[in-house]
Amino acid sequence: MDKNTITGFVLIAIVLFGFTWFNQPSEEEMEAQRVKDSIENVVRKKAEEQQKIAEIQKKAEAARKATEDSTALFHNAMTGAGQNIVLKNDKLELTLSSRGATVQKAVIKGFEDNDGNKDVTLFDKATQKLNFTFVAKEQNISTEDLTFTPSDVTANTVTFTADAGDGKSIVIKYALSKDYKLACSIVANGMAGLFSPNASTIDINWQDLCKQQEKGFTFENRYSTLTYHFNESGTDYLNETSEKKDETVDEPIDWVAFKNQFFSAVMIAKTGFGTDVKLTSIPQEKGTGYLKQYEAKLKTDFDPKGATPTELEFYFVPNDFRLLQSVEEESTFGKDLQLERLVYLGWPLFRYINRWFTLYVFDFLRSMAIPMGIILILITLLLKAITYPMVKKSYMSSAKMRVLRPKLEEATKHLDKPEDALQKQQAQMQLYAEYGVSPLSGCLPMLIQMPIWIAMFNFVPNAIQLRRQSFLWIDDLSTYDPIISWQDNLWLIGDHISLTCILFCGANLLYSWFTMQQQKDQMMGAQAEQMKMMRWMMMLMPLMFFFMFNDYSSGLNFYYFVSLFFSALIMWVLRKTTNDEKLLAILEAKRAENKKNPKKMSGFAARLQAMQQQQQELQRQRDELRKKRFGK
């Protein structure tokens, strides 16, 4: 590139730069352009918003026209507020509204509510809603939008009809039984042409804001659950403490129950609800007067031709095990509904104990018109009598170890080094075997009693028979018995202190003290040192139980108080009636007999001894190997 060419490029660049500089807009022009751009931006956004609003209005208009089309068949049924029809018997009073043709209010008679009324209102129109939706070719038909005409009204029956004209109608019939069942049948007449050929289900949406019926919110809420029953058998429920929204059930179910502690509303489908089920349970805050927000989205069989009605059964019923068994017999669906599962009796083992023992004893004592508090005491005494041989065996095993303690200490005092721990334990086991004593024999009988405790933990809170039953200072055995209450909740304690909870914790403290004394007398060396820490833990347990059980029912706390009191009393009597000298003489005689006729050790003791011998042999081999390597 020569000099002239370079000079030309430089001149061109200078001209371009100068042209750009002289033609750039001023600051005022630039500001005006920014304002113009902002205005155009606002106008464009406003135009976009107006377009969106127009689209929404268009869709709303289309939906409105679709709604008008969908209800054109029922234009006569779209007007009117509806009227209430009351069905009642000695057990129930149900208010049904012709607007939607569903139950608006359910009152269970003969059970006092938390406000002192003589009957319990399970729900009313402000807290409960039920809607049936028919999915047709061009539109959906929802019963909540229709006002039905009632006919054939008696004290126990009513027929609701929504007339669509031209021989088309939806008919819903209700019949109240002598007890707690409400039968329902749904038929669509002359409407087959409105549904697609493969239409075979009806959509059901059931909602309820479960009311608090008892004094203790926390305790009642713990036992209030949305429960459902599988077609094959068995029940399940949504977690009672966490929020569950639109939980899908994978297996076909027969019924859904909106359950609180002592009362339930149950919906059963003759053909089941299939697998397309979504369930919701949302816990409510204390002080709202409500426990859970329930919702069930269900589908069941529907015949568009109207030849086969859709059949449902509703139960508005107390959660009484025997009552639920008898009420189920009124069902015409021919299924094993297992409604008694609404009374939770615990996991399989504990349910078995409650189902085949506790319930029969409870029913027998109730038949004698004995006060409920006395029944709890008698059940406790019966269980103590049944388990007494095991308790005595456990105690005597501990007593044998107690009287042998000096001999064990004397026999093993030379094995006080840390490396002698295994040999010391083996020597102790050998001495126990000579005296015919098993250290484990005192543990197993006590473990057998634990299922009974847990079974009663599940039985008492679910026994509706304790509801509103008084005993001594207790006004209601089904809820807490406050000796002092206050307005605001305190952390861990709540808003009250329950007297039966204090008694239970006191009895637990007494029983723990007896147990620690018994264990301390039989422990030696390092075990005795470890027992000091265990002693503090066992003394703290009653305090922990106070925070756990302060909200629990007074009936349950009273049962545990009586049970622990008698357990402590039995241990005290056994200790007073046991002669240590005579017991030691018996053990010495047993040892002498065993020496004359030695028996081979068997069972766990033999396995433990073999394990100890193996460990001792391994330790010996390690010591020999160490000597060879290091000369020590």
C-alpha positions as CSV (number, residue, x, y, z in Angstrom):
1,M,0.0,0.0,0.0
2,D,1.6,3.3,-1.2
3,K,1.6,6.7,0.5
4,N,-1.3,8.1,-1.6
5,T,-3.6,5.2,-0.7
6,I,-2.9,5.6,3.0
7,T,-3.6,9.3,2.8
8,G,-6.9,8.6,1.0
9,F,-8.1,6.2,3.7
10,V,-7.2,8.7,6.4
11,L,-9.1,11.5,4.7
12,I,-12.2,9.3,4.2
13,A,-12.1,8.4,8.0
14,I,-11.8,12.1,8.9
15,V,-14.8,12.9,6.6
16,L,-16.9,10.1,8.1
17,F,-16.1,11.0,11.7
18,G,-16.8,14.7,11.0
19,F,-20.1,13.8,9.3
20,T,-21.2,11.7,12.3
21,W,-20.1,14.3,14.8
22,F,-21.9,17.2,13.1
23,N,-25.1,15.1,12.5
24,Q,-25.4,13.6,16.0
25,P,-28.6,14.7,17.9
26,S,-28.5,17.3,20.6
27,E,-29.2,16.4,24.2
28,E,-32.7,18.0,23.9
29,E,-33.3,15.9,20.8
30,M,-32.1,12.7,22.5
31,E,-34.4,13.4,25.5
32,A,-37.3,14.0,23.2
33,Q,-36.6,10.7,21.5
34,R,-36.5,8.9,24.8
35,V,-39.9,10.4,25.8
36,K,-41.3,9.3,22.4
37,D,-40.0,5.8,22.9
38,S,-41.5,5.6,26.4
39,I,-44.8,6.8,25.1
40,E,-44.7,4.2,22.3
41,N,-43.8,1.6,24.9
42,V,-46.7,2.4,27.1
43,V,-49.1,2.5,24.2
44,R,-47.9,-0.9,23.0
45,K,-48.2,-2.4,26.4
46,K,-51.7,-0.9,26.8
47,A,-52.7,-2.3,23.5
48,E,-51.4,-5.7,24.5
49,E,-53.3,-5.6,27.8
50,Q,-56.5,-4.5,26.0
51,Q,-56.0,-7.4,23.6
52,K,-55.6,-9.8,26.5
53,I,-58.7,-8.4,28.2
54,A,-60.6,-8.7,25.0
55,E,-59.5,-12.4,24.7
56,I,-60.5,-13.0,28.3
57,Q,-63.9,-11.3,27.7
58,K,-64.3,-13.4,24.6
59,K,-63.6,-16.6,26.5
60,A,-65.9,-15.5,29.3
61,E,-68.6,-14.8,26.8
62,A,-68.0,-18.2,25.2
63,A,-68.2,-19.8,28.6
64,R,-71.3,-17.9,29.5
65,K,-73.0,-19.0,26.2
66,A,-71.8,-22.5,26.9
67,T,-73.3,-22.3,30.3
68,E,-76.5,-21.0,28.9
69,D,-76.5,-23.8,26.4
70,S,-75.7,-26.3,29.2
71,T,-78.5,-25.1,31.3
72,A,-81.0,-24.5,28.6
73,L,-82.3,-28.0,29.2
74,F,-82.9,-27.0,32.8
75,H,-84.0,-23.4,32.4
76,N,-86.9,-24.0,34.8
77,A,-84.6,-25.6,37.3
78,M,-82.2,-22.6,37.3
79,T,-84.4,-20.4,39.3
80,G,-85.5,-20.5,43.0
81,A,-83.6,-20.7,46.2
82,G,-84.9,-24.1,47.0
83,Q,-86.7,-25.5,50.0
84,N,-85.6,-27.6,52.9
85,I,-86.9,-31.2,53.5
86,V,-86.3,-32.8,56.9
87,L,-85.9,-36.6,57.2
88,K,-85.7,-37.9,60.7
89,N,-85.9,-40.9,63.0
90,D,-84.9,-41.6,66.6
91,K,-81.2,-41.4,65.7
92,L,-80.8,-38.8,63.0
93,E,-82.3,-35.6,61.8
94,L,-81.2,-34.7,58.2
95,T,-82.0,-31.4,56.4
96,L,-82.0,-31.8,52.6
97,S,-82.2,-28.8,50.2
98,S,-84.0,-29.0,46.9
99,R,-81.2,-26.6,45.7
100,G,-78.7,-29.3,44.7
101,A,-80.7,-32.1,46.1
102,T,-78.2,-33.0,48.8
103,V,-78.0,-33.1,52.6
104,Q,-77.3,-29.7,54.0
105,K,-77.3,-30.5,57.7
106,A,-76.8,-33.7,59.8
107,V,-77.7,-33.9,63.5
108,I,-76.9,-37.0,65.5
109,K,-79.4,-37.4,68.4
110,G,-78.6,-38.3,71.9
111,F,-75.0,-37.1,72.1
112,E,-74.3,-33.8,73.8
113,D,-72.1,-31.3,71.9
114,N,-69.3,-29.1,73.2
115,D,-71.7,-26.2,73.7
116,G,-74.0,-28.2,75.9
117,N,-76.7,-28.8,73.3
118,K,-78.4,-32.2,73.7
119,D,-77.6,-33.3,70.1
120,V,-74.5,-33.1,67.9
121,T,-74.6,-31.2,64.6
122,L,-72.1,-33.1,62.5
123,F,-72.2,-30.4,59.7
124,D,-74.4,-27.7,58.2
125,K,-74.6,-25.9,54.9
126,A,-71.9,-23.5,55.9
127,T,-69.3,-26.2,56.3
128,Q,-70.3,-29.0,54.0
129,K,-70.9,-29.2,50.2
130,L,-71.7,-32.2,47.9
131,N,-72.0,-31.9,44.1
132,F,-72.7,-34.5,41.4
133,T,-71.4,-33.6,37.9
134,F,-72.6,-35.4,34.7
135,V,-70.0,-35.0,31.9
136,A,-72.0,-34.7,28.6
137,K,-71.0,-34.2,25.0
138,E,-71.2,-30.4,24.8
139,Q,-71.5,-29.3,28.5
140,N,-71.4,-30.5,32.1
141,I,-74.5,-30.7,34.2
142,S,-73.9,-30.0,37.9
143,T,-76.6,-30.6,40.5
144,E,-75.4,-27.7,42.6
145,D,-76.7,-25.4,39.8
146,L,-80.2,-26.9,39.8
147,T,-83.2,-26.5,41.9
148,F,-85.1,-29.8,42.1
149,T,-88.8,-30.3,42.8
150,P,-89.5,-32.5,45.8
151,S,-92.2,-35.2,45.7
152,D,-93.2,-38.3,47.6
153,V,-92.1,-36.6,50.9
154,T,-92.5,-38.6,54.1
155,A,-90.7,-38.6,57.4
156,N,-88.1,-40.9,55.9
157,T,-88.2,-40.5,52.1
158,V,-88.0,-37.8,49.5
159,T,-87.7,-37.7,45.7
160,F,-86.0,-34.8,44.0
161,T,-86.6,-34.1,40.2
162,A,-84.8,-31.6,37.9
163,D,-87.0,-31.3,34.8
164,A,-85.1,-30.6,31.5
165,G,-88.2,-30.7,29.3
166,D,-89.1,-33.1,26.5
167,G,-89.1,-36.1,28.9
168,K,-85.6,-35.4,30.1
169,S,-84.9,-35.2,33.9
170,I,-82.5,-36.1,36.7
171,V,-84.1,-37.9,39.6
172,I,-82.4,-38.3,43.0
173,K,-84.2,-40.4,45.7
174,Y,-83.4,-40.6,49.4
175,A,-84.5,-43.1,52.0
176,L,-83.6,-42.9,55.7
177,S,-83.4,-46.2,57.5
178,K,-84.4,-46.8,61.1
179,D,-80.9,-46.0,62.3
180,Y,-78.0,-44.1,60.7
181,K,-78.1,-45.0,57.0
182,L,-79.4,-42.7,54.2
183,A,-79.8,-44.6,50.9
184,C,-79.4,-42.5,47.6
185,S,-80.1,-43.4,44.0
186,I,-79.5,-41.2,41.0
187,V,-81.1,-41.7,37.5
188,A,-80.9,-39.6,34.4
189,N,-84.1,-40.2,32.3
190,G,-84.3,-39.7,28.5
191,M,-80.9,-38.0,28.4
192,A,-78.8,-40.8,26.7
193,G,-78.3,-38.7,23.6
194,L,-76.6,-35.9,25.5
195,F,-73.7,-38.2,26.6
196,S,-70.9,-39.6,24.5
197,P,-71.1,-43.4,23.8
198,N,-68.3,-44.2,26.3
199,A,-69.7,-42.0,29.1
200,S,-69.9,-44.3,32.1
201,T,-69.1,-42.3,35.3
202,I,-70.4,-39.5,37.4
203,D,-68.1,-37.1,39.1
204,I,-68.6,-36.5,42.8
205,N,-67.0,-33.6,44.8
206,W,-67.5,-33.8,48.5
207,Q,-66.2,-31.1,50.9
208,D,-66.4,-30.6,54.7
209,L,-64.9,-28.4,57.3
210,C,-64.8,-30.8,60.2
211,K,-66.2,-29.2,63.3
212,Q,-64.5,-29.4,66.7
213,Q,-66.9,-31.4,68.9
214,E,-64.9,-31.9,72.1
215,K,-63.2,-29.7,74.6
216,G,-59.6,-30.7,73.8
217,F,-58.7,-29.5,70.3
218,T,-55.2,-31.1,70.2
219,F,-56.4,-34.5,71.4
220,E,-59.5,-34.6,69.2
221,N,-57.5,-33.4,66.1
222,R,-55.1,-36.3,66.6
223,Y,-57.9,-38.8,66.2
224,S,-59.7,-37.0,63.3
225,T,-58.7,-38.4,59.9
226,L,-60.0,-38.8,56.4
227,T,-60.4,-42.6,56.2
228,Y,-61.1,-44.9,53.2
229,H,-61.7,-48.5,52.6
230,F,-60.2,-50.7,49.9
231,N,-62.4,-52.9,47.7
232,E,-60.4,-56.0,48.7
233,S,-60.3,-55.2,52.5
234,G,-58.5,-53.0,54.9
235,T,-58.6,-49.3,55.5
236,D,-56.1,-46.5,55.3
237,Y,-56.2,-42.8,56.2
238,L,-54.5,-39.5,55.4
239,N,-51.9,-38.3,57.9
240,E,-53.7,-36.6,60.7
241,T,-51.0,-34.0,61.4
242,S,-49.7,-32.9,58.0
243,E,-51.4,-31.2,55.1
244,K,-52.3,-33.5,52.2
245,K,-53.7,-32.0,49.0
246,D,-55.2,-34.1,46.2
247,E,-53.6,-37.3,47.4
248,T,-54.2,-40.1,44.8
249,V,-55.3,-43.5,45.9
250,D,-53.9,-46.2,43.6
251,E,-56.3,-49.0,44.5
252,P,-60.2,-49.1,44.1
253,I,-62.0,-48.1,47.2
254,D,-65.6,-48.7,48.5
255,W,-66.1,-45.8,50.9
256,V,-64.7,-42.5,52.1
257,A,-65.3,-41.2,55.6
258,F,-64.9,-37.7,57.0
259,K,-64.1,-38.7,60.6
260,N,-63.5,-36.8,63.8
261,Q,-62.7,-38.5,67.1
262,F,-66.2,-39.8,67.9
263,F,-68.4,-39.2,64.8
264,S,-68.2,-39.8,61.1
265,A,-69.9,-39.0,57.8
266,V,-69.4,-41.9,55.4
267,M,-70.1,-42.2,51.6
268,I,-70.3,-45.7,50.1
269,A,-70.7,-46.5,46.4
270,K,-72.3,-49.8,45.4
271,T,-69.9,-50.2,42.5
272,G,-67.0,-48.5,44.2
273,F,-65.1,-45.4,43.4
274,G,-62.5,-46.8,41.1
275,T,-58.9,-45.6,41.2
276,D,-59.4,-42.0,40.0
277,V,-59.7,-40.7,43.6
278,K,-58.1,-37.6,45.0
279,L,-58.3,-36.8,48.7
280,T,-57.4,-33.7,50.7
281,S,-57.0,-33.2,54.4
282,I,-55.8,-29.8,55.8
283,P,-55.4,-29.3,59.5
284,Q,-56.9,-26.1,60.9
285,E,-55.6,-23.8,63.6
286,K,-56.6,-24.1,67.3
287,G,-59.3,-21.6,68.2
288,T,-61.0,-21.7,64.8
289,G,-63.6,-24.2,66.0
290,Y,-62.6,-26.6,63.2
291,L,-60.3,-29.6,63.0
292,K,-59.6,-30.4,59.4
293,Q,-60.7,-29.3,55.9
294,Y,-61.7,-32.4,54.0
295,E,-62.3,-32.9,50.3
296,A,-62.9,-36.0,48.2
297,K,-62.9,-36.0,44.4
298,L,-64.5,-39.3,43.3
299,K,-66.0,-41.1,40.3
300,T,-68.5,-43.9,40.3
301,D,-70.5,-45.8,37.7
302,F,-73.3,-44.0,35.8
303,D,-75.7,-45.4,33.2
304,P,-76.6,-42.6,30.7
305,K,-79.6,-44.6,29.5
306,G,-81.1,-44.6,32.9
307,A,-81.7,-48.3,33.1
308,T,-79.4,-48.8,36.1
309,P,-79.4,-46.2,38.9
310,T,-76.2,-45.0,40.5
311,E,-76.6,-46.2,44.1
312,L,-74.9,-44.6,47.2
313,E,-75.2,-45.0,50.9
314,F,-74.4,-42.4,53.5
315,Y,-73.8,-43.1,57.2
316,F,-73.9,-40.2,59.7
317,V,-72.9,-42.3,62.7
318,P,-71.1,-42.3,66.1
319,N,-67.8,-44.2,66.1
320,D,-68.9,-47.0,68.3
321,F,-67.3,-50.4,67.4
322,R,-70.3,-52.6,68.1
323,L,-72.8,-50.1,66.7
324,L,-70.9,-49.8,63.4
325,Q,-70.9,-53.6,63.1
326,S,-74.7,-53.7,63.5
327,V,-75.3,-50.7,61.3
328,E,-73.3,-52.2,58.5
329,E,-75.8,-55.1,58.3
330,E,-78.4,-52.6,57.0
331,S,-76.3,-52.1,53.8
332,T,-77.9,-53.6,50.7
333,F,-74.6,-53.6,48.7
334,G,-73.5,-57.1,49.9
335,K,-70.0,-56.0,50.8
336,D,-67.8,-56.5,53.8
337,L,-67.5,-52.8,54.5
338,Q,-65.6,-53.1,57.8
339,L,-67.1,-49.8,59.1
340,E,-65.9,-50.8,62.6
341,R,-62.4,-49.8,61.3
342,L,-63.5,-46.2,61.9
343,V,-62.7,-47.1,65.6
344,Y,-58.9,-47.3,65.5
345,L,-57.6,-50.1,67.7
346,G,-54.0,-49.9,66.8
347,W,-51.5,-51.9,64.7
348,P,-52.3,-55.6,64.0
349,L,-50.9,-57.0,67.3
350,F,-52.6,-54.3,69.5
351,R,-55.8,-54.4,67.4
352,Y,-55.9,-58.2,68.0
353,I,-55.6,-57.7,71.8
354,N,-58.3,-54.9,71.8
355,R,-60.6,-56.7,69.4
356,W,-60.7,-60.1,71.1
357,F,-60.0,-59.3,74.7
358,T,-60.5,-55.6,75.8
359,L,-63.7,-55.1,73.9
360,Y,-65.4,-58.2,75.4
361,V,-64.3,-57.3,78.9
362,F,-65.4,-53.8,78.4
363,D,-68.8,-54.8,77.0
364,F,-69.3,-57.3,79.9
365,L,-68.6,-54.7,82.5
366,R,-70.8,-52.1,80.8
367,S,-73.7,-54.6,80.7
368,M,-73.6,-54.4,84.6
369,A,-74.2,-50.7,84.5
370,I,-70.9,-50.0,86.3
371,P,-69.5,-46.4,86.2
372,M,-66.9,-45.9,83.6
373,G,-64.2,-45.0,86.1
374,I,-64.8,-48.2,88.0
375,I,-64.6,-50.1,84.7
376,L,-61.2,-48.7,84.0
377,I,-60.1,-49.8,87.5
378,L,-61.5,-53.3,87.1
379,I,-59.9,-53.7,83.7
380,T,-56.6,-52.7,85.3
381,L,-57.0,-55.2,88.1
382,L,-57.9,-58.0,85.7
383,L,-54.8,-57.3,83.6
384,K,-52.6,-57.2,86.7
385,A,-54.0,-60.5,87.8
386,I,-53.3,-62.0,84.4
387,T,-49.7,-60.7,84.2
388,Y,-48.9,-61.3,87.9
389,P,-47.2,-64.6,87.4
390,M,-44.9,-63.0,84.8
391,V,-44.2,-60.0,87.1
392,K,-43.4,-62.3,90.0
393,K,-41.1,-64.4,87.9
394,S,-39.3,-61.2,86.8
395,Y,-39.0,-60.0,90.3
396,M,-37.7,-63.3,91.7
397,S,-35.1,-63.4,89.0
398,S,-33.9,-60.0,90.1
399,A,-34.0,-61.1,93.7
400,K,-31.8,-64.1,93.0
401,M,-29.3,-61.9,91.4
402,R,-29.5,-59.5,94.3
403,V,-28.7,-62.2,96.9
404,L,-25.9,-63.6,94.8
405,R,-24.3,-60.3,94.3
406,P,-21.8,-60.6,97.3
407,K,-20.7,-64.0,96.1
408,L,-20.2,-62.8,92.5
409,E,-18.1,-59.8,93.8
410,E,-16.0,-62.1,96.0
411,A,-15.5,-64.6,93.1
412,T,-14.4,-62.0,90.6
413,K,-12.6,-59.4,92.7
414,H,-9.2,-60.5,91.3
415,L,-10.5,-59.6,87.8
416,D,-10.6,-55.9,88.2
417,K,-8.4,-54.8,85.3
418,P,-10.0,-53.5,82.0
419,E,-8.4,-56.3,80.0
420,D,-10.1,-58.8,82.4
421,A,-13.6,-57.6,81.6
422,L,-14.4,-60.5,79.2
423,Q,-13.1,-63.1,81.6
424,K,-14.9,-61.5,84.5
425,Q,-18.2,-61.6,82.6
426,Q,-17.6,-65.2,81.7
427,A,-16.9,-66.1,85.3
428,Q,-20.2,-64.4,86.4
429,M,-22.1,-66.3,83.8
430,Q,-20.6,-69.5,84.9
431,L,-21.5,-68.8,88.5
432,Y,-25.1,-67.9,87.5
433,A,-25.3,-71.2,85.7
434,E,-24.1,-73.1,88.8
435,Y,-26.9,-71.5,90.8
436,G,-29.5,-72.1,88.1
437,V,-30.1,-68.3,87.5
438,S,-30.7,-66.7,84.2
439,P,-30.0,-62.9,84.0
440,L,-32.5,-62.6,81.1
441,S,-35.4,-64.4,82.7
442,G,-36.5,-61.2,84.4
443,C,-36.6,-59.2,81.1
444,L,-38.9,-61.3,78.8
445,P,-41.9,-61.4,81.1
446,M,-41.8,-57.6,81.4
447,L,-41.7,-57.2,77.6
448,I,-44.9,-59.3,77.4
449,Q,-46.8,-56.6,79.3
450,M,-45.8,-53.8,76.8
451,P,-48.3,-54.8,74.1
452,I,-51.1,-54.5,76.7
453,W,-50.0,-51.0,77.6
454,I,-49.9,-50.0,74.0
455,A,-53.2,-51.7,73.2
456,M,-54.9,-49.7,76.0
457,F,-53.2,-46.5,74.6
458,N,-55.2,-47.1,71.4
459,F,-58.4,-48.3,73.0
460,V,-59.2,-45.7,75.6
461,P,-59.1,-42.6,73.4
462,N,-61.4,-44.2,70.9
463,A,-64.0,-45.5,73.3
464,I,-67.0,-43.2,72.7
465,Q,-68.6,-44.7,75.8
466,L,-66.3,-42.6,77.9
467,R,-67.5,-39.4,76.3
468,R,-69.3,-37.1,78.8
469,Q,-68.9,-39.7,81.5
470,S,-67.9,-38.3,84.9
471,F,-66.0,-40.0,87.7
472,L,-64.9,-38.4,91.0
473,W,-63.5,-35.0,90.1
474,I,-63.4,-35.7,86.4
475,D,-66.3,-34.2,84.3
476,D,-65.5,-36.0,81.1
477,L,-63.3,-39.1,80.9
478,S,-62.8,-38.6,77.1
479,T,-60.9,-35.3,77.5
480,Y,-58.5,-33.6,79.8
481,D,-59.4,-32.6,83.4
482,P,-57.9,-29.2,84.2
483,I,-57.2,-28.1,87.7
484,I,-56.0,-24.8,86.4
485,S,-56.5,-23.1,83.0
486,W,-55.4,-19.9,81.3
487,Q,-56.1,-18.0,78.1
488,D,-52.8,-18.2,76.1
489,N,-50.9,-21.3,75.1
490,L,-47.6,-21.8,76.9
491,W,-44.8,-23.7,75.1
492,L,-45.0,-27.5,75.8
493,I,-47.8,-27.1,78.3
494,G,-50.7,-25.5,76.4
495,D,-53.5,-23.7,78.3
496,H,-54.1,-26.0,81.2
497,I,-52.7,-28.5,83.7
498,S,-54.4,-31.8,83.9
499,L,-54.7,-33.4,87.4
500,T,-54.9,-37.0,86.1
501,C,-51.7,-36.3,84.1
502,I,-50.0,-35.2,87.3
503,L,-51.2,-38.4,89.1
504,F,-49.9,-40.5,86.2
505,C,-46.5,-38.9,86.3
506,G,-46.3,-39.2,90.1
507,A,-47.2,-43.0,89.9
508,N,-44.6,-43.3,87.1
509,L,-42.0,-41.7,89.3
510,L,-42.8,-44.0,92.2
511,Y,-42.7,-47.1,89.9
512,S,-39.4,-45.9,88.4
513,W,-37.9,-45.5,91.9
514,F,-38.8,-49.1,92.8
515,T,-37.4,-50.4,89.5
516,M,-34.1,-48.5,90.0
517,Q,-33.7,-49.8,93.6
518,Q,-34.3,-53.3,92.3
519,Q,-31.7,-52.9,89.6
520,K,-29.2,-51.2,91.8
521,D,-29.2,-54.1,94.3
522,Q,-28.1,-56.6,91.6
523,M,-25.5,-54.6,89.8
524,M,-21.7,-54.6,90.4
525,G,-18.7,-52.6,89.5
526,A,-19.0,-50.6,86.2
527,Q,-22.6,-51.5,85.9
528,A,-23.3,-49.8,89.2
529,E,-21.6,-46.7,87.9
530,Q,-23.6,-46.7,84.7
531,M,-26.7,-47.1,86.8
532,K,-26.2,-43.6,88.3
533,M,-26.6,-42.0,84.9
534,M,-29.6,-44.3,84.1
535,R,-31.1,-43.3,87.4
536,W,-31.3,-39.6,86.3
537,M,-32.7,-40.6,82.9
538,M,-35.5,-42.6,84.5
539,M,-36.3,-39.8,86.9
540,L,-36.7,-37.4,84.0
541,M,-39.0,-39.7,82.1
542,P,-42.1,-38.8,84.2
543,L,-41.4,-35.1,83.5
544,M,-41.3,-35.8,79.7
545,F,-44.6,-37.8,80.0
546,F,-46.2,-34.8,81.6
547,F,-45.6,-32.6,78.5
548,M,-46.7,-35.5,76.3
549,F,-49.9,-36.5,78.1
550,N,-51.2,-33.2,79.5
551,D,-53.5,-32.9,76.5
552,Y,-54.6,-36.5,76.6
553,S,-57.9,-37.8,77.8
554,S,-58.3,-38.1,81.6
555,G,-59.5,-41.6,81.1
556,L,-56.2,-42.7,79.6
557,N,-54.2,-40.8,82.2
558,F,-56.3,-42.3,85.0
559,Y,-55.8,-45.8,83.6
560,Y,-52.1,-45.4,83.5
561,F,-52.1,-43.9,87.0
562,V,-54.0,-46.9,88.4
563,S,-51.9,-49.4,86.5
564,L,-48.6,-47.9,87.6
565,F,-49.8,-47.5,91.2
566,F,-50.7,-51.2,91.4
567,S,-47.4,-52.1,89.7
568,A,-45.5,-50.2,92.3
569,L,-47.6,-51.7,95.1
570,I,-47.0,-55.3,93.8
571,M,-43.3,-54.7,93.7
572,W,-43.3,-53.3,97.2
573,V,-45.3,-56.3,98.5
574,L,-43.0,-58.8,96.8
575,R,-40.0,-57.0,98.3
576,K,-41.5,-57.2,101.8
577,T,-42.5,-60.8,101.5
578,T,-39.2,-62.1,100.0
579,N,-36.8,-63.6,102.6
580,D,-33.3,-63.1,101.2
581,E,-31.7,-65.7,103.6
582,K,-34.2,-68.4,102.7
583,L,-33.8,-67.5,99.0
584,L,-30.0,-67.8,99.2
585,A,-30.3,-71.1,101.0
586,I,-32.5,-72.4,98.2
587,L,-29.9,-71.2,95.6
588,E,-27.1,-72.9,97.5
589,A,-29.0,-76.2,97.6
590,K,-29.6,-75.8,93.8
591,R,-25.9,-75.3,93.3
592,A,-25.0,-78.4,95.3
593,E,-27.5,-80.4,93.3
594,N,-26.2,-79.1,90.0
595,K,-22.6,-80.0,91.0
596,K,-23.8,-83.6,91.7
597,N,-25.8,-83.7,88.5
598,P,-24.1,-81.2,86.1
599,K,-26.3,-80.1,83.3
600,K,-25.1,-78.9,79.9
601,M,-25.7,-75.2,79.5
602,S,-28.3,-74.5,76.8
603,G,-30.1,-71.7,75.1
604,F,-28.9,-68.1,75.1
605,A,-26.6,-68.7,78.0
606,A,-24.8,-71.4,76.1
607,R,-24.4,-69.3,73.0
608,L,-23.2,-66.3,75.1
609,Q,-20.6,-68.5,76.8
610,A,-19.4,-69.9,73.4
611,M,-19.1,-66.4,72.0
612,Q,-17.1,-65.3,75.1
613,Q,-14.8,-68.4,74.7
614,Q,-14.2,-67.6,71.1
615,Q,-13.4,-64.0,71.9
616,Q,-11.1,-65.1,74.7
617,E,-9.3,-67.5,72.3
618,L,-8.9,-64.7,69.7
619,Q,-7.4,-62.4,72.4
620,R,-5.0,-65.1,73.4
621,Q,-3.8,-65.6,69.8
622,R,-3.4,-61.9,69.4
623,D,-1.2,-61.7,72.5
624,E,1.0,-64.6,71.3
625,L,1.4,-62.9,67.9
626,R,2.3,-59.7,69.6
627,K,5.0,-61.5,71.7
628,K,6.5,-63.1,68.6
629,R,6.7,-59.7,66.7
630,F,7.8,-57.4,69.4
631,G,9.3,-59.8,71.9
632,K,6.9,-58.7,74.6
